[in-house]
Amino acid sequence: MADIHADIDALKEFRDALTEFRYAQREVVERGDHEIEVTRASLEAKAGQWRSLLARREADLVACERAAAAEAAAGRAADCSAEATAVQEAQERLDYIRRWQQRVEEEAGTFRGTADRFRNLLDLDLPRTENHLLAIISGLQAARGIPVTGS
Amino acid sequence: MPARPDEDGDQLLRVIDSVWQKTRQHWLDDMAGHFERTYWTPLLAESRTYLRALGECLEVMGTAERDTEF
């Protein structure tokens, strides 16, 4: 014989599952936000490393050019092309990282609106939905004369 | 390697959807239809929209990381 209160039992199970879903999805949101922050921090660290390297390589180039000028005055040839190439490489990589930083900010900005809506859904709408289900369960129990045993 | 958060979120959505499908088999009155339209369907849609956006966003983050490893 089918359980005549199967709907109530199913609704209770669904309501409990919805509460678990809310907490677990909240963790998903936190982890998503964290991964974005990790990427931002990582790109900033890489940009910082290449900024430092660029400054060192620029100083090396200046020193080389000074030495080359002295060599030239003494009638000898000197070559700073390796230092110039190193400066150019550091500048290009720094520019490349900056372009990625910009792209990441744009992407995170676009995502923020959707994430905020979902956060509101989890924090505000879902508890209301759970309460609504609880009211339905209580109503069904009352209509059938089943004692209410808490949420 | 742990799953990406959007993949975990998808899995959670599949689980709650299966619980809902089971609930729907037993909950047959008018309130069930109203609940489905007013609460459940928007929740499902909003969750899917968020998880899709998160997945796309994390793809970009991953590419940014890999592309800047010189």
Backbone of each chain as ProteinMPNN parsed JSONL, in Angstrom:
{"seq_chain_A": "MADIHADIDALKEFRDALTEFRYAQREVVERGDHEIEVTRASLEAKAGQWRSLLARREADLVACERAAAAEAAAGRAADCSAEATAVQEAQERLDYIRRWQQRVEEEAGTFRGTADRFRNLLDLDLPRTENHLLAIISGLQAARGIPVTGS", "coords_chain_A": {"N_chain_A": [[0.85, -1.204, 0.0], [0.526, 2.164, -0.884], [2.253, 4.873, 0.636], [0.312, 7.217, 2.183], [1.12, 9.644, 2.95], [3.267, 10.275, 1.427], [3.842, 12.471, -0.117], [4.313, 14.503, 1.752], [6.563, 13.49, 3.083], [8.366, 13.46, 0.931], [8.466, 16.177, 0.355], [9.631, 17.15, 2.689], [12.124, 15.953, 2.512], [13.034, 17.165, 0.192], [13.11, 19.823, 0.974], [15.122, 19.741, 2.941], [17.244, 18.954, 1.332], [17.417, 21.172, -0.258], [18.317, 23.088, 1.523], [20.873, 22.067, 2.085], [21.922, 22.279, -0.477], [21.993, 25.048, -0.758], [23.967, 25.834, 1.126], [26.174, 24.432, 0.111], [26.405, 25.467, -2.49], [27.038, 28.02, -1.826], [29.614, 27.732, -0.963], [30.758, 27.068, -3.391], [30.518, 29.505, -4.702], [32.229, 31.056, -3.113], [34.661, 29.768, -3.595], [34.913, 30.202, -6.317], [35.164, 33.013, -6.397], [37.534, 33.183, -4.989], [39.359, 31.945, -6.732], [39.468, 33.777, -8.787], [40.604, 35.94, -7.457], [43.081, 34.811, -6.82], [44.204, 34.537, -9.361], [44.357, 37.222, -10.131], [46.211, 38.151, -8.192], [48.402, 36.586, -8.817], [49.024, 37.436, -11.434], [49.677, 40.061, -10.857], [51.931, 39.682, -9.29], [53.647, 38.519, -11.174], [53.836, 40.634, -12.976], [55.13, 42.446, -11.333], [57.599, 41.16, -10.98], [58.606, 41.236, -13.589], [58.704, 43.97, -13.974], [60.728, 44.694, -12.197], [62.834, 43.265, -13.301], [62.962, 44.503, -15.77], [63.778, 47.066, -14.993], [66.333, 46.489, -13.978], [67.57, 45.504, -16.279], [67.431, 47.747, -17.916], [69.134, 49.43, -16.527], [71.483, 48.0, -16.863], [71.791, 48.295, -19.616], [72.161, 51.074, -19.841], [74.578, 51.315, -18.467], [76.188, 49.794, -20.142], [76.049, 51.317, -22.473], [77.322, 53.629, -21.645], [79.856, 52.649, -21.165], [80.417, 51.835, -23.727], [80.501, 54.263, -25.044], [82.8, 55.324, -23.95], [84.63, 53.479, -24.89], [84.364, 53.931, -27.614], [85.364, 56.514, -27.768], [87.948, 55.948, -27.373], [88.52, 54.843, -29.677], [87.698, 52.284, -30.069], [85.427, 49.655, -30.872], [82.234, 48.913, -29.466], [79.626, 46.742, -28.335], [76.253, 46.856, -27.566], [74.043, 45.44, -28.133], [72.97, 43.044, -27.129], [72.161, 43.726, -24.546], [70.262, 45.634, -25.178], [68.382, 44.062, -26.507], [67.602, 42.451, -24.408], [66.326, 44.309, -22.746], [64.222, 45.018, -24.4], [62.85, 42.586, -24.558], [62.008, 42.22, -21.874], [60.32, 44.43, -21.618], [58.339, 43.848, -23.51], [57.248, 41.5, -22.436], [56.278, 42.411, -20.015], [54.353, 44.222, -20.937], [52.668, 42.415, -22.162], [51.728, 40.919, -19.979], [50.375, 42.967, -18.671], [48.339, 43.466, -20.499], [46.909, 41.097, -20.207], [46.159, 41.388, -17.563], [44.352, 43.462, -17.795], [42.385, 42.237, -19.364], [41.543, 40.233, -17.616], [40.436, 41.78, -15.571], [38.296, 42.93, -16.962], [36.82, 40.636, -17.547], [36.262, 39.682, -14.97], [34.725, 41.787, -14.064], [32.483, 41.67, -15.748], [31.508, 39.237, -14.963], [30.831, 39.722, -12.336], [28.234, 40.865, -11.969], [26.465, 38.739, -12.564], [27.306, 36.963, -10.609], [26.66, 38.371, -8.279], [23.875, 38.401, -8.434], [23.364, 35.691, -8.165], [24.385, 35.215, -5.631], [22.601, 36.726, -4.099], [20.34, 35.244, -4.605], [20.974, 32.878, -3.275], [21.33, 33.807, -0.652], [19.054, 35.28, 0.019], [16.667, 34.635, -1.513], [16.519, 31.805, -1.551], [16.357, 30.972, 1.25], [13.807, 32.007, 1.739], [12.313, 30.46, 0.012], [12.687, 27.975, 1.181], [11.364, 28.412, 3.613], [8.822, 28.8, 2.63], [8.28, 26.266, 1.654], [8.28, 24.912, 4.053], [6.012, 25.996, 5.228], [4.106, 24.98, 3.504], [4.396, 22.242, 3.994], [3.685, 22.171, 6.711], [1.05, 23.028, 6.475], [-0.103, 20.918, 5.014], [0.245, 18.859, 6.84], [-1.3, 19.784, 8.954], [-3.831, 19.795, 7.76], [-4.244, 17.11, 7.517], [-4.272, 16.239, 10.004], [-1.9, 15.53, 11.199], [0.525, 15.516, 13.708], [2.676, 18.319, 14.078], [6.107, 18.083, 13.926], [8.257, 19.851, 14.303], [10.801, 21.576, 12.212]], "CA_chain_A": [[0.0, 0.0, 0.0], [1.349, 3.362, -0.994], [2.21, 5.762, 1.8], [-0.576, 8.337, 1.827], [1.815, 10.898, 3.262], [4.529, 10.275, 0.668], [4.125, 13.847, -0.582], [4.907, 15.245, 2.878], [7.939, 12.992, 3.275], [9.174, 13.926, -0.208], [8.666, 17.626, 0.513], [10.616, 17.354, 3.768], [13.431, 15.574, 1.975], [13.422, 18.191, -0.773], [13.475, 21.036, 1.712], [16.451, 19.513, 3.541], [18.229, 18.939, 0.238], [17.557, 22.559, -0.717], [19.18, 23.771, 2.497], [22.25, 21.599, 1.818], [22.293, 22.876, -1.76], [22.304, 26.469, -0.519], [25.283, 25.939, 1.779], [27.229, 23.92, -0.775], [26.608, 26.422, -3.597], [27.7, 29.203, -1.251], [31.045, 27.395, -1.008], [31.154, 27.169, -4.8], [30.678, 30.94, -4.968], [33.458, 31.509, -2.426], [35.817, 29.213, -4.311], [35.007, 30.929, -7.596], [35.722, 34.346, -6.095], [38.929, 32.982, -4.573], [40.193, 31.656, -7.909], [39.661, 35.051, -9.508], [41.575, 36.715, -6.666], [44.389, 34.159, -6.974], [44.718, 34.902, -10.693], [44.737, 38.647, -10.063], [47.433, 38.28, -7.39], [49.488, 35.948, -9.556], [49.417, 38.333, -12.535], [50.337, 41.236, -10.271], [53.279, 39.239, -8.884], [54.452, 38.366, -12.396], [54.11, 41.987, -13.488], [56.151, 43.025, -10.445], [58.897, 40.538, -11.289], [59.101, 41.745, -14.88], [59.039, 45.396, -13.786], [62.057, 44.714, -11.556], [63.8, 42.787, -14.298], [63.094, 45.568, -16.77], [64.596, 48.141, -14.409], [67.724, 46.016, -13.928], [68.103, 45.416, -17.648], [67.627, 49.135, -18.395], [70.371, 49.921, -15.878], [72.597, 47.318, -17.553], [71.937, 48.915, -20.94], [72.76, 52.407, -19.64], [75.991, 51.089, -18.117], [76.857, 49.311, -21.358], [76.173, 52.433, -23.423], [78.366, 54.521, -21.117], [81.135, 51.985, -21.43], [80.607, 51.838, -25.185], [80.904, 55.627, -25.42], [84.217, 55.454, -23.571], [85.387, 52.651, -25.85], [84.348, 54.623, -28.906], [86.28, 57.653, -27.664], [89.311, 55.415, -27.479], [88.653, 54.293, -31.017], [87.365, 50.868, -30.132], [83.978, 49.403, -31.044], [81.587, 48.13, -28.394], [78.283, 46.303, -28.766], [75.265, 46.72, -26.476], [72.792, 44.914, -28.708], [72.407, 42.005, -26.254], [71.476, 44.423, -23.448], [69.074, 46.278, -25.756], [67.412, 42.98, -26.763], [67.08, 42.017, -23.099], [65.373, 45.345, -22.323], [63.024, 44.905, -25.256], [62.131, 41.37, -24.154], [61.344, 42.47, -20.589], [59.221, 45.383, -21.859], [57.265, 43.146, -24.226], [56.574, 40.558, -21.525], [55.512, 43.219, -19.059], [53.168, 44.721, -21.666], [51.79, 41.262, -22.388], [51.063, 40.632, -18.693], [49.419, 44.065, -18.413], [47.144, 43.252, -21.336], [46.148, 40.018, -19.564], [45.536, 41.949, -16.343], [43.189, 44.236, -18.237], [41.377, 41.267, -19.803], [41.036, 39.57, -16.41], [39.551, 42.749, -14.892], [37.061, 43.03, -17.754], [36.084, 39.384, -17.376], [35.769, 39.645, -13.588], [33.675, 42.813, -13.978], [31.293, 41.131, -16.419], [31.032, 38.106, -14.148], [30.384, 40.182, -11.009], [26.78, 41.063, -11.961], [25.831, 37.414, -12.482], [27.653, 36.387, -9.298], [25.875, 39.082, -7.256], [22.481, 37.926, -8.503], [23.307, 34.324, -7.616], [24.607, 35.338, -4.185], [21.307, 37.167, -3.551], [19.422, 34.106, -4.676], [21.329, 31.944, -2.202], [21.225, 34.404, 0.691], [17.731, 35.85, 0.299], [15.531, 33.934, -2.134], [16.413, 30.391, -1.157], [15.746, 30.808, 2.582], [12.356, 32.252, 1.626], [11.738, 29.266, -0.625], [12.67, 26.917, 2.206], [10.279, 28.748, 4.545], [7.569, 28.563, 1.915], [8.08, 24.809, 1.665], [7.943, 24.541, 5.43], [4.608, 26.369, 5.425], [3.301, 24.004, 2.749], [4.447, 20.972, 4.75], [2.869, 22.345, 7.927], [-0.35, 23.094, 6.033], [-0.541, 19.561, 4.658], [0.174, 18.082, 8.078], [-2.468, 20.247, 9.716], [-5.036, 19.36, 7.054], [-4.429, 15.663, 7.704], [-4.255, 15.919, 11.436], [-0.603, 14.975, 11.611], [1.208, 16.469, 14.61], [3.878, 18.947, 13.52], [7.263, 17.726, 14.79], [9.375, 20.771, 14.024], [11.14, 21.741, 10.809]], "C_chain_A": [[0.883, 1.251, 0.0], [1.177, 4.218, 0.26], [1.375, 6.988, 1.429], [0.057, 9.693, 2.153], [3.15, 10.996, 2.527], [4.879, 11.681, 0.184], [4.805, 14.661, 0.518], [6.36, 14.81, 3.104], [8.859, 13.501, 2.164], [9.471, 15.416, -0.084], [9.691, 17.934, 1.607], [12.021, 17.055, 3.253], [13.933, 16.654, 1.004], [13.854, 19.471, -0.056], [14.856, 20.877, 2.355], [17.547, 19.563, 2.47], [18.482, 20.365, -0.27], [18.459, 23.358, 0.227], [20.643, 23.371, 2.284], [22.783, 22.221, 0.538], [22.736, 24.321, -1.569], [23.694, 26.616, 0.103], [26.411, 25.52, 0.832], [27.481, 24.882, -1.939], [27.272, 27.698, -3.09], [29.219, 28.98, -1.254], [31.579, 27.494, -2.426], [31.42, 28.641, -5.158], [31.983, 31.456, -4.352], [34.695, 31.021, -3.171], [36.016, 29.906, -5.652], [35.648, 32.294, -7.398], [37.202, 34.222, -5.752], [39.829, 32.744, -5.786], [40.458, 32.92, -8.728], [40.712, 35.89, -8.785], [42.981, 36.136, -6.795], [45.014, 34.545, -8.319], [45.173, 36.356, -10.708], [46.085, 38.809, -9.355], [48.628, 37.698, -8.143], [49.971, 36.85, -10.694], [50.148, 39.561, -11.999], [51.767, 40.887, -9.846], [54.183, 39.112, -10.103], [54.808, 39.729, -12.977], [55.204, 42.644, -12.643], [57.542, 42.469, -10.738], [59.472, 41.1, -12.588], [59.4, 43.237, -14.826], [60.448, 45.516, -13.188], [63.135, 44.317, -12.56], [64.04, 43.849, -15.366], [64.0, 46.676, -16.243], [66.071, 47.731, -14.365], [68.347, 45.987, -15.321], [68.319, 46.799, -18.25], [68.911, 49.717, -17.8], [71.601, 49.296, -16.538], [72.865, 47.965, -18.908], [72.608, 50.28, -20.833], [74.256, 52.253, -19.337], [76.775, 50.664, -19.344], [77.068, 50.467, -22.326], [77.231, 53.438, -22.96], [79.759, 53.942, -21.427], [81.447, 52.011, -22.919], [81.068, 53.207, -25.669], [82.384, 55.843, -25.106], [85.105, 54.663, -24.523], [85.491, 53.36, -27.198], [85.31, 55.798, -28.903], [87.734, 57.203, -27.795], [89.517, 54.713, -28.821], [88.343, 52.809, -31.124], [85.841, 50.703, -30.224], [83.448, 48.591, -29.865], [80.147, 47.858, -28.797], [77.358, 46.126, -27.557], [73.966, 46.101, -26.99], [72.158, 43.832, -27.821], [71.628, 42.646, -25.109], [70.186, 45.073, -23.962], [67.982, 45.233, -26.013], [66.767, 42.522, -25.452], [66.062, 43.02, -22.564], [64.067, 45.199, -23.102], [62.184, 43.687, -24.848], [61.351, 41.602, -22.854], [60.149, 43.408, -20.773], [58.041, 44.683, -22.526], [56.507, 42.196, -23.294], [55.745, 41.298, -20.479], [54.239, 43.75, -19.716], [52.145, 43.601, -21.854], [51.023, 40.924, -21.108], [50.027, 41.713, -18.388], [48.157, 43.908, -19.248], [46.284, 42.141, -20.733], [45.462, 40.521, -18.294], [44.267, 42.71, -16.71], [42.04, 43.293, -18.628], [40.718, 40.584, -18.6], [40.075, 40.506, -15.659], [38.23, 42.88, -15.627], [36.184, 41.802, -17.518], [35.461, 39.311, -15.978], [34.625, 40.646, -13.41], [32.372, 42.324, -14.598], [30.651, 40.05, -15.555], [30.366, 38.584, -12.855], [28.862, 40.319, -10.923], [26.044, 39.743, -11.791], [26.076, 36.804, -11.109], [26.837, 37.055, -8.187], [24.425, 38.604, -7.238], [22.368, 36.535, -7.863], [23.496, 34.342, -6.101], [23.303, 35.775, -3.5], [20.299, 36.024, -3.535], [19.693, 33.134, -3.518], [21.034, 32.519, -0.82], [19.808, 34.867, 1.031], [16.582, 34.987, -0.227], [15.389, 32.49, -1.633], [15.899, 30.19, 0.267], [14.235, 31.051, 2.569], [11.66, 31.032, 1.027], [11.642, 28.123, 0.385], [11.55, 27.165, 3.213], [8.909, 28.49, 3.916], [7.249, 27.067, 1.901], [7.658, 24.328, 3.05], [6.473, 24.847, 5.72], [3.688, 25.391, 4.701], [3.237, 22.68, 3.512], [3.553, 21.058, 5.994], [1.387, 22.363, 7.584], [-0.895, 21.711, 5.719], [-0.704, 18.703, 5.912], [-1.063, 18.463, 8.886], [-3.765, 19.734, 9.093], [-5.315, 17.875, 7.276], [-4.377, 15.238, 9.173], [-2.984, 15.271, 11.921], [0.07, 15.964, 12.541], [2.465, 17.0, 13.944], [5.041, 18.681, 14.482], [8.457, 18.604, 14.507], [9.723, 20.748, 12.573], [11.886, 20.523, 10.293]], "O_chain_A": [[1.838, 1.371, 0.768], [0.101, 4.274, 0.856], [1.695, 7.705, 0.481], [-0.404, 10.739, 1.697], [4.053, 11.716, 2.956], [6.052, 12.042, 0.085], [5.747, 15.41, 0.259], [7.255, 15.634, 3.29], [9.988, 13.919, 2.424], [10.579, 15.866, -0.376], [10.506, 18.848, 1.476], [12.971, 17.792, 3.515], [15.113, 17.003, 1.005], [14.835, 20.111, -0.434], [15.668, 21.802, 2.308], [18.619, 20.132, 2.675], [19.596, 20.717, -0.655], [19.255, 24.191, -0.207], [21.537, 24.217, 2.299], [23.94, 22.637, 0.468], [23.731, 24.759, -2.146], [24.499, 27.432, -0.348], [27.456, 26.166, 0.762], [28.627, 25.092, -2.333], [27.982, 28.374, -3.834], [29.999, 29.898, -1.508], [32.703, 27.943, -2.648], [32.404, 28.97, -5.821], [32.737, 32.192, -4.987], [35.656, 31.768, -3.355], [37.145, 30.164, -6.07], [36.555, 32.682, -8.133], [38.02, 35.044, -6.167], [40.934, 33.282, -5.856], [41.541, 33.099, -9.286], [41.595, 36.475, -9.412], [43.958, 36.88, -6.87], [46.206, 34.84, -8.397], [46.239, 36.68, -11.232], [46.979, 39.502, -9.841], [49.726, 38.253, -8.108], [51.174, 37.011, -10.898], [51.109, 40.04, -12.601], [52.69, 41.683, -10.017], [55.338, 39.538, -10.078], [55.937, 39.954, -13.414], [56.091, 43.314, -13.173], [58.531, 43.203, -10.744], [60.663, 41.4, -12.678], [60.263, 43.719, -15.56], [61.251, 46.339, -13.627], [64.191, 44.942, -12.653], [65.169, 44.064, -15.808], [64.878, 47.164, -16.954], [66.951, 48.532, -14.679], [69.494, 46.39, -15.515], [69.269, 47.011, -19.004], [69.671, 50.404, -18.482], [72.618, 49.958, -16.745], [74.016, 48.16, -19.299], [73.5, 50.611, -21.614], [75.088, 52.976, -19.885], [77.897, 51.122, -19.561], [78.134, 50.59, -22.93], [77.944, 54.022, -23.776], [80.674, 54.634, -21.874], [82.596, 52.188, -23.321], [81.901, 53.317, -26.569], [83.119, 56.455, -25.881], [86.184, 55.111, -24.91], [86.546, 53.386, -27.831], [85.989, 56.059, -29.896], [88.609, 57.941, -28.248], [90.545, 54.08, -29.062], [88.67, 52.158, -32.116], [85.082, 51.524, -29.709], [84.123, 47.705, -29.342], [79.529, 48.647, -29.511], [77.646, 45.347, -26.648], [72.918, 46.225, -26.356], [70.933, 43.722, -27.77], [70.555, 42.166, -24.742], [69.159, 45.068, -23.284], [66.803, 45.487, -25.767], [65.57, 42.246, -25.388], [65.047, 42.626, -21.99], [62.972, 45.251, -22.542], [60.956, 43.759, -24.801], [60.183, 41.228, -22.747], [59.097, 43.21, -20.164], [56.887, 44.9, -22.154], [55.282, 42.099, -23.356], [54.655, 40.863, -20.108], [53.168, 43.724, -19.109], [50.937, 43.804, -21.725], [49.818, 40.674, -21.146], [48.934, 41.415, -17.905], [47.051, 44.176, -18.78], [45.057, 42.236, -20.747], [44.334, 40.134, -17.988], [43.247, 42.615, -16.029], [40.884, 43.52, -18.271], [39.504, 40.383, -18.57], [39.03, 40.072, -15.175], [37.169, 42.936, -15.005], [34.975, 41.912, -17.317], [34.301, 38.933, -15.817], [33.667, 40.375, -12.685], [31.292, 42.536, -14.046], [29.429, 39.962, -15.434], [29.454, 37.937, -12.341], [28.263, 39.934, -9.918], [25.121, 39.632, -10.985], [25.18, 36.205, -10.515], [26.376, 36.385, -7.263], [23.826, 38.427, -6.177], [21.423, 36.241, -7.131], [22.853, 33.582, -5.377], [22.949, 35.251, -2.444], [19.522, 35.861, -2.594], [18.769, 32.639, -2.874], [20.553, 31.816, 0.069], [19.409, 34.847, 2.196], [15.653, 34.651, 0.506], [14.29, 32.023, -1.334], [15.07, 29.306, 0.483], [13.482, 30.394, 3.289], [10.582, 30.627, 1.463], [10.646, 27.401, 0.435], [10.863, 26.228, 3.621], [7.976, 28.029, 4.573], [6.107, 26.658, 2.108], [6.799, 23.459, 3.194], [5.779, 24.064, 6.369], [2.631, 25.019, 5.212], [2.172, 22.08, 3.657], [2.776, 20.149, 6.286], [0.566, 21.79, 8.302], [-2.012, 21.37, 6.109], [-1.653, 17.929, 6.035], [-1.771, 17.61, 9.422], [-4.677, 19.298, 9.795], [-6.463, 17.433, 7.23], [-4.432, 14.056, 9.514], [-2.977, 14.554, 12.921], [0.181, 17.142, 12.203], [3.223, 16.251, 13.327], [4.979, 19.0, 15.67], [9.584, 18.109, 14.479], [9.099, 20.05, 11.773], [12.258, 20.477, 9.121]]}, "seq_chain_B": "MPARPDEDGDQLLRVIDSVWQKTRQHWLDDMAGHFERTYWTPLLAESRTYLRALGECLEVMGTAERDTEF", "coords_chain_B": {"N_chain_B": [[43.498, 15.85, -8.446], [41.535, 18.602, -7.504], [38.093, 19.187, -8.412], [36.925, 21.797, -10.575], [35.262, 24.734, -9.263], [32.893, 25.388, -10.668], [32.266, 22.991, -11.86], [31.768, 21.38, -9.658], [29.56, 22.77, -8.727], [27.741, 22.282, -10.8], [27.364, 19.571, -10.417], [26.114, 19.579, -7.916], [23.764, 20.797, -8.652], [22.675, 18.882, -10.335], [22.15, 16.912, -8.456], [20.25, 18.119, -6.702], [18.239, 18.557, -8.53], [17.498, 15.962, -9.148], [16.437, 15.185, -6.729], [14.279, 16.905, -6.656], [12.796, 15.974, -8.869], [12.02, 13.508, -7.924], [10.502, 14.323, -5.757], [8.47, 15.58, -7.113], [7.086, 13.491, -8.221], [5.59, 12.602, -6.163], [4.273, 14.761, -5.17], [1.443, 16.122, -5.992], [-0.536, 18.02, -6.073], [-2.238, 21.244, -6.741], [-0.579, 23.186, -5.74], [1.953, 22.295, -6.233], [2.516, 22.691, -8.955], [2.416, 25.464, -9.019], [4.523, 26.051, -7.301], [6.618, 25.002, -8.775], [6.683, 26.631, -11.069], [6.992, 29.2, -9.956], [9.072, 29.147, -8.078], [10.934, 26.952, -8.401], [11.717, 26.636, -11.196], [12.815, 29.251, -11.859], [14.949, 29.207, -10.013], [16.52, 27.091, -10.929], [17.184, 28.058, -13.475], [18.601, 30.419, -12.88], [20.721, 29.387, -11.419], [21.997, 27.817, -13.352], [22.734, 29.792, -15.16], [24.562, 31.255, -13.624], [26.548, 29.28, -13.091], [27.445, 28.662, -15.639], [28.521, 31.133, -16.411], [30.5, 31.349, -14.459], [32.134, 29.194, -15.174], [33.032, 30.053, -17.699], [34.401, 32.361, -16.969], [36.413, 31.29, -15.321], [37.795, 29.822, -17.187], [39.023, 31.831, -18.66], [40.635, 32.892, -16.631], [42.364, 30.742, -16.175], [43.635, 30.53, -18.667], [44.926, 32.989, -18.716], [46.765, 32.621, -16.639], [48.334, 30.481, -17.644], [49.261, 31.536, -20.055], [50.968, 33.539, -19.301], [53.134, 32.393, -18.199], [56.323, 32.488, -18.573]], "CA_chain_B": [[43.266, 17.279, -8.651], [40.139, 18.904, -7.171], [37.286, 19.681, -9.531], [36.694, 23.253, -10.575], [34.024, 25.034, -8.529], [31.703, 25.345, -11.528], [31.927, 21.574, -12.065], [31.116, 20.946, -8.406], [28.236, 23.41, -8.713], [26.893, 21.524, -11.735], [27.037, 18.292, -9.775], [25.11, 19.886, -6.881], [22.51, 21.098, -9.343], [22.114, 17.607, -10.791], [21.631, 16.195, -7.279], [19.004, 18.742, -6.218], [17.228, 18.343, -9.57], [16.975, 14.593, -9.039], [15.564, 15.162, -5.532], [13.05, 17.579, -7.045], [12.033, 15.074, -9.757], [11.428, 12.495, -7.044], [9.45, 15.011, -4.988], [7.359, 15.888, -8.033], [6.322, 12.254, -8.448], [4.672, 12.39, -5.02], [3.554, 16.005, -4.856], [0.632, 16.197, -7.212], [-1.635, 18.996, -5.991], [-2.065, 22.487, -7.506], [0.55, 23.972, -5.199], [3.2, 21.797, -6.825], [2.704, 23.41, -10.226], [2.718, 26.857, -8.684], [5.883, 26.084, -6.755], [7.562, 24.727, -9.873], [6.778, 27.815, -11.926], [7.374, 30.421, -9.236], [10.319, 29.005, -7.302], [11.929, 25.966, -8.859], [12.245, 26.918, -12.537], [13.761, 30.385, -11.795], [16.159, 28.798, -9.275], [17.311, 26.27, -11.842], [17.701, 28.918, -14.553], [19.603, 31.345, -12.315], [21.894, 28.575, -11.055], [22.687, 27.439, -14.598], [23.356, 31.013, -15.712], [25.748, 31.565, -12.81], [27.604, 28.265, -13.244], [28.004, 28.824, -16.99], [29.357, 32.346, -16.364], [31.686, 31.025, -13.653], [32.985, 28.34, -16.003], [33.68, 30.882, -18.736], [35.336, 33.258, -16.28], [37.573, 30.507, -14.861], [38.574, 29.48, -18.389], [39.871, 33.008, -18.956], [41.662, 32.98, -15.567], [43.337, 29.68, -16.427], [44.426, 30.906, -19.85], [45.788, 34.104, -18.295], [47.877, 32.034, -15.869], [49.215, 29.677, -18.518], [49.842, 32.381, -21.105], [51.965, 34.473, -18.754], [54.262, 31.615, -17.662], [57.378, 32.587, -19.607]], "C_chain_B": [[41.795, 17.615, -8.354], [39.394, 19.455, -8.385], [37.162, 21.194, -9.441], [35.378, 23.545, -9.878], [32.776, 24.965, -9.407], [31.278, 23.897, -11.791], [31.251, 21.003, -10.818], [29.704, 21.516, -8.322], [27.257, 22.697, -9.632], [26.434, 20.212, -11.106], [25.959, 18.5, -8.698], [23.741, 20.136, -7.507], [21.837, 19.812, -9.838], [21.475, 16.847, -9.61], [20.294, 16.795, -6.839], [17.882, 18.559, -7.252], [16.642, 16.935, -9.468], [16.071, 14.465, -7.806], [14.218, 15.81, -5.874], [12.168, 16.664, -7.914], [11.316, 14.0, -8.93], [10.264, 13.098, -6.244], [8.201, 15.201, -5.854], [6.488, 14.655, -8.305], [5.276, 12.031, -7.347], [3.799, 13.606, -4.735], [2.724, 16.374, -6.08], [-0.466, 17.261, -7.161], [-1.304, 20.276, -6.77], [-0.859, 23.296, -7.04], [1.871, 23.563, -5.834], [3.519, 22.538, -8.122], [3.084, 24.856, -9.988], [4.147, 26.983, -8.167], [6.903, 25.919, -7.878], [7.779, 25.972, -10.726], [7.413, 28.997, -11.194], [8.724, 30.322, -8.555], [11.371, 28.139, -8.004], [12.56, 26.33, -10.212], [13.184, 28.135, -12.526], [15.063, 30.021, -11.07], [17.102, 28.003, -10.175], [17.974, 27.146, -12.912], [18.822, 29.821, -14.037], [20.887, 30.6, -11.941], [22.689, 28.223, -12.307], [23.4, 28.646, -15.199], [24.637, 31.33, -14.951], [26.87, 30.569, -13.091], [28.245, 28.334, -14.628], [28.952, 30.026, -17.006], [30.636, 32.091, -15.564], [32.664, 30.18, -14.464], [33.738, 29.146, -17.037], [34.741, 31.786, -18.117], [36.599, 32.488, -15.864], [38.422, 30.014, -16.028], [39.547, 30.612, -18.712], [40.984, 33.119, -17.916], [42.765, 31.954, -15.816], [44.236, 30.004, -17.606], [45.388, 32.034, -19.507], [47.0, 33.577, -17.535], [48.869, 31.334, -16.791], [49.958, 30.558, -19.507], [50.936, 33.302, -20.59], [53.072, 33.733, -18.004], [55.356, 31.64, -18.717], [58.556, 31.697, -19.246]], "O_chain_B": [[40.901, 16.97, -8.902], [39.977, 20.095, -9.26], [37.281, 21.783, -8.367], [34.472, 22.712, -9.889], [31.718, 24.533, -8.948], [30.09, 23.606, -11.928], [30.288, 20.242, -10.913], [28.771, 20.833, -7.9], [26.087, 22.525, -9.291], [25.282, 19.802, -11.244], [25.021, 17.712, -8.581], [22.707, 19.742, -6.967], [20.616, 19.664, -9.775], [20.417, 16.232, -9.744], [19.323, 16.069, -6.629], [16.714, 18.422, -6.887], [15.445, 16.735, -9.675], [15.077, 13.74, -7.825], [13.163, 15.341, -5.449], [10.955, 16.59, -7.719], [10.171, 13.639, -9.202], [9.209, 12.486, -6.077], [7.067, 15.016, -5.414], [5.295, 14.777, -8.585], [4.248, 11.386, -7.551], [2.728, 13.494, -4.139], [3.248, 16.874, -7.075], [-1.244, 17.39, -8.107], [-0.24, 20.386, -7.378], [-0.209, 23.989, -7.823], [2.791, 24.371, -5.959], [4.654, 22.956, -8.349], [3.957, 25.405, -10.66], [4.882, 27.897, -8.543], [7.919, 26.612, -7.919], [8.911, 26.322, -11.061], [8.259, 29.702, -11.743], [9.446, 31.315, -8.464], [12.523, 28.537, -8.174], [13.783, 26.331, -10.354], [14.256, 28.069, -13.127], [16.143, 30.465, -11.459], [18.315, 28.215, -10.177], [19.158, 26.996, -13.213], [19.861, 29.967, -14.681], [21.992, 31.112, -12.121], [23.916, 28.322, -12.315], [24.526, 28.537, -15.685], [25.667, 31.636, -15.551], [28.015, 30.967, -13.306], [29.443, 28.093, -14.774], [30.054, 29.946, -17.549], [31.715, 32.551, -15.937], [33.871, 30.421, -14.443], [34.937, 28.953, -17.236], [35.831, 31.956, -18.664], [37.716, 32.977, -16.035], [39.628, 29.812, -15.88], [40.723, 30.386, -18.995], [42.133, 33.402, -18.257], [43.951, 32.258, -15.683], [45.446, 29.783, -17.557], [46.534, 32.035, -19.955], [48.124, 34.028, -17.756], [50.076, 31.564, -16.725], [51.143, 30.351, -19.766], [51.748, 33.794, -21.374], [53.851, 34.342, -17.271], [55.301, 30.866, -19.673], [59.538, 31.641, -19.986]]}, "name": "protein", "num_of_chains": 2, "seq": "MADIHADIDALKEFRDALTEFRYAQREVVERGDHEIEVTRASLEAKAGQWRSLLARREADLVACERAAAAEAAAGRAADCSAEATAVQEAQERLDYIRRWQQRVEEEAGTFRGTADRFRNLLDLDLPRTENHLLAIISGLQAARGIPVTGSMPARPDEDGDQLLRVIDSVWQKTRQHWLDDMAGHFERTYWTPLLAESRTYLRALGECLEVMGTAERDTEF"}
